Amino acid sequence: MAANSDEYSTEVLIIGAGAAGLLAARELAAAGRRVCLVEARGRVGGRVHTLLPPGFTQAIEAGAEFMHGEVPLTRSLLREAGIAWQAAEGQTYQMQGGQLQANADYFEQLPLLLEKLYALATDMPLAAFLTQEFPGEAHAALRTFATQFAEGYDAADASRVSAWALRDEWAAGGADDSPRPVGGYGPLLHWLAAQAQAAGATFHLATPIQEISWRPGAVEVRAENGATYHARQVLCTVPLGVWQLAAGQPGYLHVVPEIPAHRAAAVQLGFGSVIKIILEFETPFWHDRLPELEFLLSDAAVPTWWSQLPAPTPQLTGWLAGPAAHHLRDAPAETVLQQALESLSYLLATPLAALQAQLRAHYVRNWGSEPYAHGAYSYPTVGSAAARAALAAPVADTLFFAGEGVYEGPYGGTVEAALVSGQVAARLVLARYSS
Ligand SMILES: Cc1cc2nc3c(=O)[nH]c(=O)nc-3n(C[C@H](O)[C@H](O)[C@H](O)COP(=O)(O)OP(=O)(O)OC[C@H]3O[C@@H](n4cnc5c(N)ncnc54)[C@H](O)[C@@H]3O)c2cc1C
């Protein structure tokens, strides 16, 4: 309800229209709360961004793409929205030192690694664990592969990521079953937004929030454009990367009075970078060398690639994550594109000029330098369960927190994590509401 043109009053203000904020908005509005959702970007979705850039013939995913594992809430919402999903298909290849292997058991030493991980009495960072348990030249390949996997899949820094958390993830084989929502994740998030709005929630897009001033039961939130929001409760779903900013950095979110325990918890957690490079070619010319290519894992500068199989679109997606992506977070898109093409030239044994002649469209998304994200997704560090709980803890039944970064459970760093955290936080907001 507008008091004047730039002053608004509501019961619950939600900051952030990603998966967590949208699901919470739907739940709270459906429960009869007056809900206003403010979002910095001019679109909903956050780290879900399905788009069709010029030159592409099939929509691409700049952010989330796969459903990693069972993801029960995601599947149930997709069903409710009438959106199907489709298994990825094809062959996994590995290329190391110029040697190409089809259907490679790329993690053949996993049983040995797990045996040592289960014997580990105290948690420690992966890098320290590998040095301790697998020293010397004999284990160099195992150390390299475990490090590449943690950096590539979890976008983690091996010197910080928790060995115990990786043990649980690797033992569960989470990366094995990874379908995609048909048409991308975007339609699911747009559907959630429409549901929230149909239940009465109002959305203010292109409204970056700068400051949250609070006392029990009353919050004043100031946006960059001068708008002010008054609410009894605020649910903040900004990414961990925003909470990790230091005072004075662009995008820093002021909280008055400060919430030091939350800030301290945020910096204990890991938040990795990812660069996605999506290329569409005239033809799927790689079929000759890599028939039925689904995934390609390698030692190239841009090491991981995948196709869109079973969709026949001649698209390849390059993936650079963890410290290597962080290192390039300020690199121009052309530099990243050049590295990607050079990597592909090596992997496909095809001259650069031939690749460029085939290239129809390209898209580079560098999440480490993206405002309102400052990274891609969180990863578990030693002691991160306590830190996540501290970051998720409500303040005076007035400030609440959600988003994949505060989720603790088997689906860390995913859309599922964000959705679950949004649902949990919405229920907490309702339970702590005093009339
Ligand atoms: C490259 C990439 C690939 C991924 N791949 C997968 C995958 O295959 N499968 C999977 O399940 N997950 C994947 N993820 C993770 C998944 O996208 C996220 O976990 C999930 O989308 C996070 O949702 P969220 O609501 O927690 O945060 P977000 O989606 O980031 O939403 C937070 C919102 O807050 C807004 N915001 C930030 N600051 C402010 C401010 N000051 N004022 C107002 N609004 C603000 C942001 O603009 C954003 O819209 C991937 C992520 C990336 C980046």
The ligand as a Gaussian input file, in Angstrom:
#p B3LYP/6-31G(d) Opt

LIG

0 1
 C       26.431000     -20.683000     -13.134000
 C       25.525000     -21.363000     -12.149000
 C       25.148000     -22.658000     -12.384000
 C       24.314000     -23.310000     -11.487000
 N       23.923000     -24.568000     -11.777000
 C       22.973000     -25.152000     -11.008000
 C       22.386000     -26.363000     -11.424000
 O       22.723000     -26.913000     -12.478000
 N       21.428000     -26.906000     -10.618000
 C       21.029000     -26.293000      -9.454000
 O       20.126000     -26.821000      -8.787000
 N       21.568000     -25.115000      -9.063000
 C       22.516000     -24.536000      -9.811000
 N       23.027000     -23.328000      -9.462000
 C       22.662000     -22.757000      -8.144000
 C       21.275000     -22.086000      -8.155000
 O       21.162000     -21.262000      -9.264000
 C       21.129000     -21.269000      -6.869000
 O       21.415000     -22.090000      -5.737000
 C       19.723000     -20.701000      -6.668000
 O       19.183000     -20.215000      -7.869000
 C       19.819000     -19.592000      -5.618000
 O       18.552000     -19.030000      -5.349000
 P       18.420000     -17.952000      -4.174000
 O       17.016000     -17.527000      -4.132000
 O       19.047000     -18.474000      -2.939000
 O       19.376000     -16.753000      -4.621000
 P       19.276000     -15.819000      -5.915000
 O       18.702000     -16.532000      -7.049000
 O       20.624000     -15.206000      -6.093000
 O       18.224000     -14.707000      -5.467000
 C       18.575000     -13.628000      -4.640000
 C       18.017000     -12.377000      -5.251000
 O       18.401000     -11.254000      -4.418000
 C       18.619000     -10.143000      -5.277000
 N       19.425000      -9.147000      -4.584000
 C       20.739000      -9.191000      -4.277000
 N       21.104000      -8.071000      -3.642000
 C       19.994000      -7.293000      -3.549000
 C       19.745000      -6.008000      -3.016000
 N       20.709000      -5.276000      -2.430000
 N       18.483000      -5.497000      -3.103000
 C       17.479000      -6.225000      -3.675000
 N       17.679000      -7.455000      -4.216000
 C       18.924000      -7.970000      -4.144000
 C       19.317000     -10.751000      -6.476000
 O       19.229000      -9.904000      -7.612000
 C       18.574000     -12.075000      -6.643000
 O       17.531000     -11.967000      -7.566000
 C       23.854000     -22.641000     -10.329000
 C       24.222000     -21.323000     -10.104000
 C       25.045000     -20.683000     -11.004000
 C       25.414000     -19.243000     -10.766000

